[in-house]
């Protein structure tokens, strides 16, 4: 694999790992509660560890974060959002990556992107290491989400039997996202067999499959494939 290809692989990891969040709600009334979840990551034969956390930050607002470390690289993403009229809507987010030691220091380009979702003005904007055509503004609509909130809603909506269709506002653009339920499957979660609902989204040569277990606020597993080959595989290890 060329250095350019490996750079692109690591560059996309934080976004795809962020897809591993895929939901944060209690099964009874969907009330958000603080938690921490650990994942094992395998991407292109490389190993890493991920941790997702949810913390209250006051006045109906929450901060949801994902940090991934491995092979000398650190990737992180966080979203601050609020509950409004029964919806979760993003207020601000950060998205960063960087190589710290070894080969990762050469392969993973340092980058930091910040997003703001101004609901009073009805627009979203981006700053930091973004191209000119990715700064926005993008006009917001009720129900719009960033990547992490879309994933949060997915687990909630699978349990509620709702359509898995969303409008993602991210990277200076808005685009529809649609998932489909692909049946049930028994999978291993930290040494225990669990029945999971398998959910799939396909976009050209890319395919994302998530396994959602009833009663768990995050997916038990998420697999991202490219051109029919495994690209990233995330497996839940513990929730606290």
Buried (B, 14 or more C-beta within 10 A) or exposed (E): EEEEEBBEBBBBBBBBBBBBBBBBBEEEEBEBEEBEBBBBBBBBEBEBEBBBBBEEEEEEEBBBBBBBBBBBBBBBBBBBBBBEEEBBBBBBBBBBBBBEEEBBEEBBEEBBBBBBBEBEEBBBBBEBBBEEEBEBBBEBEEEBBBBBBBBBBBBBBBBEEEEBEBBBBBBBEBEEBEBEEEEEEEBEBEEEEBEBBBBBBEEEEEBBBBBBBEEBBBBBBBBBBBEEEEBBBBBBBEBE
